[in-house]
Amino acid sequence: MDFVNFTASENDAERRIDRIILKMVPQMNISIVCANLRSGFIRLNGKKCKNSERVSCGDTLSIEKHLYERFAGTTTQAGGKNAASATTQAGGSTKTAHTTNASGTDFDLGKRTLFRNEHILILNKPRGMLVQKANKNDISLDQIVENDYRQTFGSSSLSFKTGPMHRLDKGTSGIICFSQSLKCARWFQQAMLSHQFKKTYIAICKGKLDEKEKWVDNISNDFSKNEGGFYTGKISCDEDNSKAAITYARPLAYGKDGNVDLTLVEFVIETGRHHQIRLQSSEHGYPLYADSAYSKSNADGFYLHCIKLEIGENEFSIPETIYCKPSMEFQNAMKNFLIKYNVEDYNILS
């Protein structure tokens, strides 16, 4: 039999062979992969193996030529070709990706980068940009990062793809982290689940928050469309169909929109639930200004910014604290609402 051969990289290590094959050739399903592993049409280092076998860096994965061509929709030379041979060495020159965001302005990945190495990319996400596509023709941050990753680091991995390691709503700006290696992605997700990180946001809220408050609520797992057509969550008493959300809210400064009191609020989240800050702030009487999904507003242009991420000690040479200055759009809104607060002081004093 003729085989097409692939070499596993460090970003494929410790993954099951069936999961790697499914990533490489998504047109196959798990039953087809398992059947061909049993029959020897898919091999690991030239031998039959179980579908649960873990792959190591440098291992050779072989797929029978006609099987590969049938499902991958590509033609290979007889005898097989190492599809992972054309790689770019990590640490090479970085190419800056440019595109157009939702507001029609140029997006410069280089200028938006807060920190980057071979393990992680930390960006300052602009307000109004999607992290992941909602519709086919959307421009999304993950697509921009994926294209840049392949230009910068090449395509040496059989199964690893860069992607966002946490979420930010379209209307939220600030710190967002993308994986650049499998090892870091696994560590980051585990650290998030065990609440090792501290994420801090600032937002312009309606009402006058007089003192620091701790909000503990259960957010329902079910999101539904409200009268305005927005998918929104709700606070629930059903513990079996909800998740705990813990948020600390602290006032930083005050302002006005006509006769309406406004507060610049610092939010520290102990959990990371969908719409957590937007939902809880509204529930507790301090909705985000112009958040039409969770308050009565004719505009949908809230100001919520992830200003700081505290990671702590790590093995990936990532700074222990990442600070992200709010955009001029955010700062101008503060000035318009007479909110007197120097965001540079936050970085120094916090």
C-alpha positions as CSV (number, residue, x, y, z in Angstrom):
1,M,0.0,0.0,0.0
2,D,1.1,3.6,-0.7
3,F,0.8,6.0,2.3
4,V,0.7,9.7,2.8
5,N,2.9,10.4,5.7
6,F,2.7,13.2,8.3
7,T,5.1,14.2,11.1
8,A,3.7,15.2,14.5
9,S,5.0,18.3,16.1
10,E,5.2,19.4,19.7
11,N,1.7,20.9,19.4
12,D,0.3,17.4,18.6
13,A,2.1,15.7,21.4
14,E,-0.1,13.8,24.0
15,R,-3.1,13.9,21.8
16,R,-5.0,10.8,20.8
17,I,-4.4,9.7,17.2
18,D,-8.1,9.5,16.4
19,R,-8.5,13.2,17.5
20,I,-5.6,14.3,15.4
21,I,-6.9,12.5,12.3
22,L,-10.3,14.1,12.8
23,K,-8.7,17.5,12.9
24,M,-6.5,16.7,9.8
25,V,-9.4,15.3,7.8
26,P,-12.7,16.6,9.2
27,Q,-14.6,14.9,6.4
28,M,-14.0,11.6,8.1
29,N,-16.1,10.6,11.1
30,I,-15.0,8.7,14.2
31,S,-16.3,5.4,13.0
32,I,-14.4,5.6,9.8
33,V,-11.2,6.6,11.6
34,C,-11.5,3.7,14.1
35,A,-12.2,1.2,11.3
36,N,-9.2,2.2,9.3
37,L,-6.9,2.1,12.4
38,R,-8.1,-1.4,13.0
39,S,-7.5,-2.5,9.4
40,G,-4.1,-0.8,9.2
41,F,-5.1,1.8,6.6
42,I,-4.1,4.4,9.2
43,R,-0.9,3.7,11.1
44,L,1.3,5.2,13.7
45,N,5.0,4.8,13.1
46,G,4.3,2.2,10.5
47,K,2.2,0.0,12.8
48,K,-1.4,-0.6,13.6
49,C,-2.6,1.0,16.8
50,K,-5.6,1.6,19.0
51,N,-7.6,4.7,18.4
52,S,-6.8,5.9,22.0
53,E,-3.0,5.7,21.3
54,R,-1.3,9.0,22.3
55,V,1.0,10.6,19.8
56,S,4.5,12.0,20.6
57,C,6.4,14.8,18.9
58,G,8.3,13.3,15.9
59,D,5.9,10.4,15.4
60,T,4.8,9.5,11.8
61,L,1.1,9.2,11.1
62,S,0.4,7.4,7.8
63,I,-2.9,7.3,5.9
64,E,-3.4,5.0,2.9
65,K,-3.1,7.2,-0.2
66,H,-6.5,6.5,-1.8
67,L,-8.3,6.8,1.6
68,Y,-6.7,10.2,2.2
69,E,-7.5,11.5,-1.3
70,R,-11.1,10.3,-1.0
71,F,-11.8,12.3,2.2
72,A,-9.3,15.2,2.0
73,G,-10.3,16.0,-1.6
74,T,-6.7,16.3,-2.7
75,T,-4.3,14.4,-5.0
76,T,-0.9,13.1,-3.7
77,Q,2.1,11.6,-5.4
78,A,2.6,7.9,-5.3
79,G,4.5,6.8,-2.3
80,G,3.1,9.7,-0.2
81,K,4.4,13.1,0.6
82,N,5.1,14.6,4.0
83,A,2.5,17.3,4.2
84,A,4.0,18.8,7.3
85,S,7.4,19.4,5.7
86,A,6.9,23.0,4.7
87,T,7.2,24.8,8.0
88,T,8.4,28.2,9.2
89,Q,10.6,28.3,12.3
90,A,9.0,29.8,15.3
91,G,10.7,33.0,16.3
92,G,11.0,34.2,12.7
93,S,10.0,37.7,11.6
94,T,6.4,38.6,12.5
95,K,4.1,39.7,9.7
96,T,1.5,42.3,10.7
97,A,-2.0,41.5,9.6
98,H,-4.2,44.4,8.4
99,T,-7.9,44.2,7.8
100,T,-11.1,46.2,8.2
101,N,-13.2,46.1,11.3
102,A,-16.9,46.5,11.7
103,S,-16.7,50.3,11.7
104,G,-14.7,50.4,8.5
105,T,-11.4,51.4,9.9
106,D,-8.1,49.6,9.4
107,F,-7.2,46.9,12.0
108,D,-3.5,46.6,12.7
109,L,-2.7,43.4,14.7
110,G,0.8,44.7,15.5
111,K,-0.4,47.9,17.1
112,R,-3.1,45.9,19.0
113,T,-0.6,43.5,20.5
114,L,0.0,43.8,24.2
115,F,2.3,40.8,24.5
116,R,3.4,37.9,22.2
117,N,5.7,34.9,22.3
118,E,5.6,31.4,20.9
119,H,3.0,30.4,23.5
120,I,0.5,33.2,23.7
121,L,-0.8,36.3,21.9
122,I,-2.5,39.0,24.1
123,L,-4.4,41.7,22.2
124,N,-6.4,44.9,22.9
125,K,-9.7,44.1,21.3
126,P,-11.5,47.1,19.9
127,R,-15.1,47.8,20.8
128,G,-17.5,46.6,18.0
129,M,-15.4,43.8,16.7
130,L,-16.5,40.1,16.9
131,V,-14.1,37.6,18.5
132,Q,-15.7,34.8,16.5
133,K,-18.0,34.9,13.4
134,A,-21.7,35.2,14.0
135,N,-22.4,35.1,10.2
136,K,-20.5,33.8,7.2
137,N,-19.4,37.2,6.0
138,D,-18.4,38.6,9.3
139,I,-14.9,39.8,10.0
140,S,-13.7,38.3,13.2
141,L,-10.6,38.6,15.4
142,D,-10.0,34.8,15.5
143,Q,-9.8,34.7,11.7
144,I,-7.3,37.5,11.6
145,V,-5.2,35.8,14.3
146,E,-5.3,32.4,12.6
147,N,-4.1,33.9,9.3
148,D,-1.3,35.7,11.0
149,Y,-0.3,32.6,13.0
150,R,0.1,30.6,9.8
151,Q,2.2,33.3,8.2
152,T,4.4,33.7,11.3
153,F,4.8,30.2,12.6
154,G,3.9,28.1,9.6
155,S,1.7,24.9,9.5
156,S,3.9,22.4,11.3
157,S,1.1,21.1,13.6
158,L,-1.3,18.5,12.3
159,S,-4.1,19.3,14.7
160,F,-3.4,22.5,16.6
161,K,-5.1,25.7,15.7
162,T,-4.8,29.0,17.5
163,G,-7.9,30.4,19.0
164,P,-9.4,32.6,21.8
165,M,-8.9,31.2,25.3
166,H,-11.8,33.2,26.8
167,R,-14.6,35.4,25.6
168,L,-15.4,39.1,25.1
169,D,-18.7,40.4,23.8
170,K,-18.7,42.4,20.5
171,G,-19.3,45.6,22.4
172,T,-16.6,44.9,25.0
173,S,-13.0,46.1,24.5
174,G,-9.7,45.3,26.1
175,I,-7.6,42.2,26.9
176,I,-8.2,39.0,25.1
177,C,-5.7,36.0,24.9
178,F,-5.1,33.7,22.0
179,S,-3.3,30.4,22.1
180,Q,0.0,30.0,20.2
181,S,0.9,26.6,21.6
182,L,-1.0,23.5,22.7
183,K,0.8,23.4,26.0
184,C,0.0,27.0,26.9
185,A,-3.6,26.5,25.8
186,R,-4.1,23.6,28.2
187,W,-2.4,25.4,31.1
188,F,-4.5,28.5,30.5
189,Q,-7.8,26.7,30.4
190,Q,-7.0,24.8,33.5
191,A,-6.0,28.0,35.3
192,M,-9.2,29.7,34.2
193,L,-11.3,26.8,35.5
194,S,-9.5,26.9,38.9
195,H,-9.9,30.7,39.1
196,Q,-6.2,31.3,39.3
197,F,-6.4,34.5,37.2
198,K,-7.8,37.9,38.2
199,K,-9.7,39.8,35.5
200,T,-10.6,43.4,36.0
201,Y,-12.9,45.6,33.9
202,I,-14.1,49.2,34.0
203,A,-17.5,50.4,32.8
204,I,-19.7,53.4,32.7
205,C,-22.9,52.5,34.6
206,K,-26.2,54.3,35.3
207,G,-26.9,55.2,38.9
208,K,-24.6,56.2,41.8
209,L,-22.8,53.3,43.3
210,D,-21.7,54.6,46.8
211,E,-19.5,51.8,48.0
212,K,-17.9,48.5,47.0
213,E,-20.4,45.7,46.7
214,K,-20.1,41.9,46.2
215,W,-22.7,40.4,44.0
216,V,-23.4,36.6,44.2
217,D,-26.1,35.3,41.8
218,N,-27.0,32.2,39.8
219,I,-27.2,32.9,36.1
220,S,-29.5,30.6,34.1
221,N,-28.0,28.4,31.5
222,D,-30.8,29.4,29.1
223,F,-30.5,32.6,27.1
224,S,-33.6,33.8,25.1
225,K,-34.5,36.7,22.9
226,N,-36.0,39.7,24.6
227,E,-38.5,42.2,23.1
228,G,-35.7,44.1,21.4
229,G,-34.4,40.9,19.7
230,F,-31.3,40.5,21.9
231,Y,-30.3,37.2,23.4
232,T,-30.2,37.8,27.2
233,G,-29.7,35.8,30.3
234,K,-31.5,36.0,33.6
235,I,-30.9,35.4,37.3
236,S,-32.3,32.0,38.4
237,C,-33.2,30.2,41.6
238,D,-32.9,26.9,39.8
239,E,-29.4,25.7,40.9
240,D,-29.6,22.7,38.6
241,N,-30.0,24.8,35.5
242,S,-27.7,27.7,36.4
243,K,-24.1,28.7,37.3
244,A,-22.9,30.8,40.1
245,A,-21.6,34.2,39.3
246,I,-19.5,36.3,41.7
247,T,-18.6,39.9,40.9
248,Y,-17.0,42.7,43.0
249,A,-18.1,46.2,42.0
250,R,-16.2,49.3,43.2
251,P,-16.9,53.0,42.3
252,L,-14.0,54.9,40.8
253,A,-15.5,58.2,39.8
254,Y,-18.9,59.9,39.1
255,G,-20.5,61.8,36.3
256,K,-23.8,62.9,34.7
257,D,-25.8,62.5,31.5
258,G,-28.2,65.4,31.9
259,N,-30.0,64.5,35.1
260,V,-28.9,60.9,35.2
261,D,-26.2,59.9,37.6
262,L,-23.4,57.8,36.2
263,T,-20.6,55.9,37.9
264,L,-17.3,54.7,36.5
265,V,-17.2,51.2,38.1
266,E,-14.3,48.8,38.5
267,F,-15.5,45.2,38.2
268,V,-13.5,42.2,39.4
269,I,-15.0,38.9,38.3
270,E,-14.3,35.7,40.3
271,T,-16.2,33.7,37.7
272,G,-16.6,34.1,34.0
273,R,-20.2,33.6,33.0
274,H,-21.7,34.8,29.7
275,H,-22.9,38.4,30.0
276,Q,-21.9,38.2,33.7
277,I,-21.1,41.9,34.3
278,R,-23.9,43.2,32.0
279,L,-26.5,41.0,33.6
280,Q,-25.5,41.4,37.3
281,S,-25.0,45.2,37.1
282,S,-28.5,45.5,35.6
283,E,-30.0,43.2,38.2
284,H,-28.4,45.1,41.1
285,G,-29.5,48.5,39.8
286,Y,-26.5,49.8,38.0
287,P,-26.9,48.8,34.3
288,L,-24.2,49.6,31.8
289,Y,-24.9,52.9,30.1
290,A,-26.5,52.4,26.7
291,D,-26.7,48.6,27.0
292,S,-30.0,48.2,25.2
293,A,-30.1,44.4,25.9
294,Y,-30.3,44.9,29.7
295,S,-31.7,48.4,30.2
296,K,-34.1,50.8,28.6
297,S,-31.9,52.6,26.0
298,N,-32.4,53.7,22.5
299,A,-28.7,53.1,21.7
300,D,-26.6,50.0,21.9
301,G,-23.2,51.3,22.6
302,F,-22.2,50.4,26.2
303,Y,-18.7,51.1,27.5
304,L,-17.1,48.0,29.1
305,H,-13.3,47.5,29.0
306,C,-11.1,44.7,30.3
307,I,-8.3,46.8,31.7
308,K,-6.2,44.3,33.6
309,L,-5.4,40.6,33.7
310,E,-3.3,39.2,36.6
311,I,-1.8,35.8,35.6
312,G,0.8,35.4,38.3
313,E,3.9,33.2,38.0
314,N,4.0,30.9,35.0
315,E,6.5,28.8,32.9
316,F,5.7,30.6,29.6
317,S,7.5,33.9,30.3
318,I,4.2,35.8,30.3
319,P,4.2,39.0,32.4
320,E,2.4,38.4,35.7
321,T,0.2,41.5,35.1
322,I,-1.1,42.8,31.8
323,Y,-2.6,46.4,31.7
324,C,-4.6,47.6,28.8
325,K,-5.4,51.4,28.5
326,P,-8.9,52.2,27.4
327,S,-9.4,53.6,23.9
328,M,-9.7,57.3,23.2
329,E,-13.4,56.6,22.4
330,F,-13.9,55.4,26.0
331,Q,-11.9,58.3,27.5
332,N,-13.8,60.8,25.4
333,A,-17.1,59.4,26.7
334,M,-15.8,59.8,30.2
335,K,-15.0,63.5,29.5
336,N,-18.5,64.0,27.9
337,F,-20.1,62.7,31.0
338,L,-17.8,64.8,33.3
339,I,-16.2,61.7,34.8
340,K,-12.9,62.9,36.1
341,Y,-10.6,60.0,36.3
342,N,-7.1,59.5,34.9
343,V,-6.8,56.0,33.5
344,E,-3.0,56.2,33.8
345,D,-3.4,56.5,37.5
346,Y,-5.3,53.2,37.6
347,N,-2.3,51.4,36.2
348,I,0.0,53.0,38.8
349,L,-2.3,52.7,41.9
350,S,-4.1,49.4,41.3
